[in-house]
Each structure stands twice: as structure tokens, then as C-alpha cells.
Amino acid sequence: MSNDPTSLEKQLSHFDRAARRESLGALATARNGGDTAAARLSGWVNVHLHTFFSFNYLDYSPSRIVWEAKKAGLDVVGSVDFDVLDAMDEMFEAGEALDVRTVVALETRVFSRDYPDREFSSPGEPGVLYFMGSGFTRLPAPGSYAATCLDAMRSQARVRNIAMLDRLRPALAPLEIDYEADVLPLTPSGNATERHMLAAFDLKARERFRDTAQLAAYWAERIGATPDEVAALLGDAAKFRAAVRAKLMKRGGVGYVQPDETTFPPIREVARMILDCEAIPCATWLDGTADGEADADELLDYFLDLGCLVLNIIPDRNWNIADPKVKRVKVGKLREIVLAALERDLPFSVGTEMNNYGQKFVDTFDAPEMRPYAADFRDGATVLYGHTLLQRALGKGRVSAWARETFGGDRARANAFYLEVGRKGFPPRKAREALSRLPADCDAEDIRKAL
């Protein structure tokens, strides 16, 4: 293995876990020896980054994400994957190797039987929401309710993908796409998404039609564009695949079926699964423009009833907008939801996703539109890390029995405590080991002293 930093960085996203661990060790050694520069902590955070265990458009592994966070000086970094917790152990291991605060989350789509006719965070799909849990520290026990729910989420995603592929086969002919042979090898643990299927279509077509004109003609016929229009897109994977996805896989396309209450699991079942893992259910918010999100107070009160104690936002899509009229509306909606969350003592989970082409590694916290909320967004990520640290070390995370006994329903006091733990609990390995030495009956003051 080469010790060249660039080669080591590429190796961080090898599908072989042992290769990733070896490269991370070499990079950590170089950093500790002063050979590799690392930025000072910036006050910026990103706790919503998809890894290659679901889809990351740069194929970043958990190790690569933590390494990039180290270079960028992020105070906290977190993974979020669809339907799986496959990144969890690696995020913690990489964080302790590189002295980076890390958290782990899971995202899925759910159905709200409470509001089946309202649109929320999944445009055009009434009753359907993107939903999250954050602060996972362990897998559920085999055979438990949580394990059964998590297994079902993964298997349901596979069934939906295969059904979509079957609907697309006539449109893709003469291409033949095999789910096992062409799609699953694009992700290290078999958790494929629509974007993996899209990549498989693209790769298979380029393999069959070596001539650019033939390739353009093939796709032009299928997406309702001219060969010249397709040819202009072929050199830009992001724009090309977005065009194919919009035409074939989204609403109106031959691969799309309008979801209903049978398509995704009920939101209350997923919330229970998250709590059973002693992780934190997260309210989710897109941009405030759909009828289900129009009233920020009503929306957050609904999520509170589900047990949500954190609000997830992707700020970049709400302020980094070219159209001034649209931007004015969405920046205003961002302010509404932030103020409503602060009023309810809900900390924030924010990030940039990186599961779509061109999304940046970290949001621009010093942008004028972001500056009013930057400290709150940073503190929210630190609360999540404080929970994660205490849950891993002592089983005393934010939704533990200990936390309920200690703080009751006082969210403000609980947030302040986990924020303090998150700030002081550094470097991660040293903090976890110090806390692990405390007796099981330790109290909040014992924890403060240990840090």
C-alpha cells in the first residue's frame, strides 16, 4: 500500500473494511507525526452525511467522511444512511482514531396515518415523510421489536427497488439490468437505492453503446429529448442522471408508483424502533411550503407527540437559492421553523446530505442567511455527540431511563447538560474511557467531574 496521502485517501473508500482501516491508520499516524496538516476546529458541523452504505455521490465511506471532517476542522460530523446502521462502528472507530466527534443516524421514509392527505417532506406524496433517528450507538438485540422493524425496512427497500426495475425493463430494452449482478455491487453491503439503480443504467448503457451518437440516440428515445440535448448532458453525470431519474423513476415515469400507507412503514412504528435502540427520534422538515409543513407550530407539536427531541434541517436548500422570490419565501420559512424549535427547546441536526450530485461537504455557516442560526446549529450537533458519548460509555444518553429520572420533561435542562458533556468530552476516546470508569450509579455531577 502506498503511503502517498492521495492514495491513502482513495483507499479510505475501498469496499474492503480491512483496507479502509489500514489506510486510516496510516493517515492517523502521519497526522500525529506532523506530516499531514489538519485544520483547527471551525465551529462548523455536519451531522447529515450519507455514506456509501446508502449513497454518497463521491462514494465516501464512513472513514473518508471522518477524515474529510478532520481536514475541514468540523466540531462534529455524523453519518446518515437509508434504512441501515452499517456505518456505525466505523464512524466511532474513525472518530476515535482521528480525534473527531462523531454521531450516527438513520433515515427512512414513513407513512403518517394521522395525516394521510397532507404533503410533508416528500413532495407530491401525501402522507409520506422522510423520518430520522439520531444518536444510535448499538444495533438492536436479535429478535427484538427494533431488530424486526429494522430488518423489515431494509427488505422493503429491496422489494421496492426490484419492483421499480421490473416496471422499467420494457423502457430500458434492449438493455438487460440484473439487480444482483449490476446494482448490488455498487454498494458495499447490498443496501441499494434508486441512485444505485440509476448508476447501473448509465454504466450498462455506456458499455453497450460505445459510440456517443448511438448512446445519445438510445437515451433520447427514452427520456423524450433530442439526441443533441442528451449528448450535451452525457459529460455531466449529475445533470444526465437527474434527467433520466426525473423522466423514468419519478412521478409520471414508467417506473413510478404513487405510494400509499402500505408502501412505507407507519411513522409511529419507526419512532418506537428508534427509542427502543435508545436513539433520538428526529423531526424532519423540508422547506415549509407543503400543506403539512405550513404551520411550524402544529408540525413540531405533532413530532413531539411522536417522541421527537431533535429537528433535522438541510439549510443549504433553504437559503442557497438563485431565484430571489423563492429565496425570500424559503429563508422566511427557515426562520419560522428555527424559532418554533427554539421555543420548544428542540436542538438541531443539520447537514448537506451528499446523496445528490454536487452537494457540498459542509454548509456555509458564515453566509448572512446562516449566521443568525450558526451557534444553535453547532450546539445541536454537540448535544447529539454528548448523548452519543454518554450512551456509549454509561448507557445514560438523552432517552435513557437515567435521563428521564434526572431531567423529567425539562428539555432545556437536559439539552444544557448534554451540550456541556459534548463540549467537554474531547478527545473522544479519552472521554469515553474516563466515563466508562464511573460507577453505574453515578450522577450528573460525577459525569461533569470525570470530564
N, C-alpha and C positions, 0 to 999 in steps of 0.2 A: 504493500500500500504506500502510495506517495505521501510525503509529509508536506507537500505544497498546499497552502491554505485553501486555494480554489478547488483543488481536487478533493480535499477533505470535506469541504462544504457540499460538493456534489454527492459525495458518498453518504452524507447525512440523510439523504432521501432514498437510499438503496432499499429495496423491499426486504432484504435480509436484516433482521434485527441485530444480529451479531456484528455485521458490517457497520451499521449505524452506531452501535455502542463503541466500537473500536475507533471510529473517526471522531466521535465526540470526545473520547478520552484524550486523543492526540491534540485536539483543538484546546481542550481544557488545560492540558499540560503546557502547551505553548503560551496560552494566556497567562497562566500562573508564573511562567518563566519570563514574562515580559516580551515575548516575541509577537504577540497579537494584541493590537490595540482594542480596547473596549470603551465605549462611551460612558461618561458618568450618568447617574440616574437623572432622567429628564423631567420627571413629574408626569409623563405621558404613560398611557396604559392601553392595552388591547386585550380584552378577555373574551373576544368572539372571533376566533380564527379557526376556520375549518382546516383539518389536516388531510393527508392523502388517504386516511381511513374512511372518509366520505368523499369529498372532492375539494382539492386545492388546485387552482389553475396553474400554479408553479410546481405542483407535486411536492410541496413541503411536508416533510414528516414532522412528528412532534419534536424530535431533536433539532431539526432545522429551524423550526419556529422559535424554540427557546434560544438557539444560537443567534438568530436574527434579532431577537429581543435584547440579548446581551449587547450586541453591537450597537443597537439603537438606544440603549440606556433606558428601556422601559422599566417602570417601577413594578408592574405586574403584567404577566402575559397569561392568556388562557386559551385552551382548545375548546372547540365546539364541533361535534360531529353528529351527523344524522343517524339516529336510531342505535348507535353503538357507543361503548366506552372503551374502545380498543386503544385509544391514545393515552389512557390514564396513567398507567405505571411508567411509561416512557416520559411523560411530561414531568412527573415528580422526580424521576431519576436524573433527567437532564437539568432540571432546575437546581437540584442539589449539587450537581457537578459544576455548574456554571455560576452559582450564587444568583439565581433569578427566582423571584416569587412566582409560583405557578398555580393555576386553578384549572379545573376540568369541568366541562359542561356537556350536556346532551340536548339536541334539538330534534323535534319531530313535528309532524302535522297531526292535528287532532280535530275532532268534531265536537261542537258545543250543542248539546241537546237543549240547553237553556235558551239559546238564541239561534235556532236553526235557519232563520230567514235573514239574518244580518250578515253583512260582509265585514270582515275584520282585517287580518294581516295577509290574507290570501285573496288578492283581487279577483272578482268575478266568481268567487266560490262561496256562496252563503253558508254560514255555519262552520266553515273551516278556518282554523288558525294555525299559525306556526307557534309552537309552545316549547318551553325550555325548562331544564333544571340545571342548577349550577352548584359548584362545591361538592362534586362527587369525590369520594375518597376510597371507595371499595365497590366491588361487584356484589350484587345481592346473593344471598345464600341459595345454592341449588335447590330447586323445588319450591322456593318461596313465592308468594304472590308477585313480588317485584321481579324475580327472575323469569317467571312465566310471562309477565307483561312485557318485559324487555325482549325476550325471545320472540314473542308474537309480533312486536314492532318490526324486528329485523326480517322475519319471514314474510310478513305482509308487504314490506317494501319489495322483496324479491318477486312476490306474486304480481304486484302491480307492474313492475318493470317487464316481466315476461309477457304479461297480457298486452302491454303497450307495444312491445316488439312484435307480437303476433299481429296486432292491428296494422302495424307499419309494413309488414312484409310485402304485401302487394305493391305498395307505393315505392319500395326500395328495389324491387326486382329490376334488373337481373342480379343485383347484389344479394348474397346469402349471408345473413348475420347469425352466428351461433352464440347464444348467451354465455355458455360455459367457456367456449374457446376464444371468443373475440372480445367479450365485455369484461368478464371477471378478472382476467389477467391484468387489467388496467388499474386495479386497486389491490393492496396487499392482503386484505383479509376477507375478500369476497363481498364487501358491502358496497355494491354498485349503486349509482344514482342515475338520473336521467342524463346528466352531463357525461358520465362514462359511456352510456349508450351513444350519445351524440358523437363523442370522440371515436368510438368504434365505427360508426357510419362513415365518418370523414376519412379515417385511415383506410378502411376497406375500399372505399371508392377511389382513393388516390392510388391504391395498389392495383386496382383493376384497370383504371383509365390513366395510363401513364402520359398520354397526350393531353395537354392542358385544354385544348379545344374540345376534345371528347368529354373530359371531366366537367367542363363548364356546361356543355350541352346536356349532360346527364342531370346535373342539379337544376339547371334552368327549367327543365320539364317538370321537376318535382316541387319546386317552390314558387312557380309562377313568375319567374323573372326572365330576362333575356340572357343569352349566353355572355354578352358583353358585360352585363351587370354582375353576373356570377364571377366572371374572370377577374373583375376588379376587386372582388371580395376574397378570392382564394388565397391571396397573400397575407390576409389578416385573419388569423384563426378566430379571434374574438368576434369580429363582425360577421364572418361567414357562418360560424356555428350558431350564433344568435339568430341569424336569418332562417336557418334550417329548423331550429327549435321552434321559432315563432310560427312557422308555416305548417310543420308536421306534428309537433308534440304539444303545443299549447291550444287554447280554445279555438275551435274551428278547424283544427288539423285532424287528419285521419287517425292519429294515434291518441287523441284526447277523448276522455270520457268525463262528463261532469260528475264530480264526487258527491256522495251523499253520506248519510250517517253510518253506512256500512263500510265505507272506503277507508276511513281512518278511525283509530281508537277514540273512545269518549274522553274528553279532557279531564274529567274527574278521576277516571281510572289511572291516567298517566300522572296526574298530580299525586295520587296516593302512592304510585310506584316510586316517585322521586322522594317523597317523605319517608317511605319505608327504607330507602337507602341512606337516610339521614343527610340527604342533599336538600337544596333550597329550591322550591318551585319559583319560576320567574314569570312575571307578567311580561307580555310581549306587545310591541307597538310598531306599526309600520310608518305611518305619516299623518294620521289623524283625519284623513279625508273621506274614509269609508263610513257608512252609517253606523257600524258597530264601534267605531273609534271616535265618532264626532264629539261625544260627551266624555271628556277625560275623567271627570269625577265618577261617573257611572261605570266606566270601563275599569278603573282601578279598584273600585269597591267590589266589582264582580271578581276580579283577580284575588283580592284579599279574602273573599269568601272561599276561594279555592285553596287558600293556604299560601299564596304567593307572598314573598317577603322582599323581592328584588324586582326592579323593572329593567328589561333589556331594550336598548335603543341602538340603532345603527345611524349615528348622527350624520355621517357624510351624505347620505341620501336625502337628508332634510335641510342641508344648508349649501352644499356644493352643487348648485344648480344654475345653469346658464340663463334660463328664461326668468327675467326679473319678476314677472307677475306670479309665476309658480313659486319662485323662491320666496317671495314675500308671504305667501299663504303658508308654505311649509315651515319657514322659520318661525312664524307666529304659532303654528301648531306645536312645534318643538318646545317653545316657551310654555305653552299651556300644559303639556304633559309633564314637563320638568317641575313646574310649580305645584301641580297636583300631586306628584310623587313626593316632593319635599314636605308638603303639608301632611302627608300620611307617613312620613318617616320611612319611605322606601328608598334604599340605596340603589345605585345604578350599575348595570352591566353594559358596557359599551365596547364596540369594536368595528371592524371593517369587513369581516367575513372571509374575503379572498376565495370564495367559491364561485366567483364570476370573473371573467377575464378583465384585467386592468385595474381591479380594486387594489388600493394601496395597503402597505403593511401596517400603517398606523395613521389614525386620523390627525388632522391639523389642529392641535389644541390651542395654538396661538392665533387662529383665524378670528376675526372680530365676532363672527357669529357663534363661535365655540367658547370664546374667552369667559363669558359670564358663568358657564357651567363647568369649566375645566376642573376646578378643585372638587366639585361634587362628583364628577365622573371618576376622578382619580381615587377619591375616598371610597366610592362604591366598590371599585376593584380591590382596594385594600381591605375592606370589610370581608369580601369573599375569600381573600387569601387568609385573613385572620381566622375565619371559620374553618377553612381547609386545614390550616396548621393545627388548630386545637382538636379538630375531629380526628386527624391522623394520629396525633400524639396521645390524646387522652379520651377520645370519644365525647368531647364536650363542645361540639360545634353548635351552630346557630339554631338548629331544630332538634337538638338532643333533649333528653329528659332533664339533664342538668340545666340547660339554658331555660327551659320552661319554668323550672323551680326557682332559678336565680333571678330571672327578669320578668316572669309572668308575661303579660301582654304589653309591656313597656318597650316598644320598638326603638324609641330614641335611646334609651339607656343600653339596650343590647347592642345597637349599632355602634355606640361610642366605645363600648368595651371591645368589640371585635375589631374596630378600627385601630384602637390602641395596640392590640395584640398583633395586628397586621403590620403596623409601623415598626414595632419593636422586634418582631420575630424575624430577625435577619442576622447573619445569613441563614438560609432555610434549614440546612442540615443541622447546624449547631443549635438553632432554636428548637427544632423538633426533638433532638436528643436531650436537651435540657428539660423540656416539658415532659418528656417520657419518663424522666426520673422522679417526677412528683407522685405522691400517693394518690390512690383512686379517689379519696375523699377531699382532695384539695379544693380550695375555693378561689374566687376571682382574685383576691389579694395575693394568694400563693402564686397564681399564674403570673401576675404582674411582677412579683419579685424574682421569679425564675427567669424572666426576660430582661 
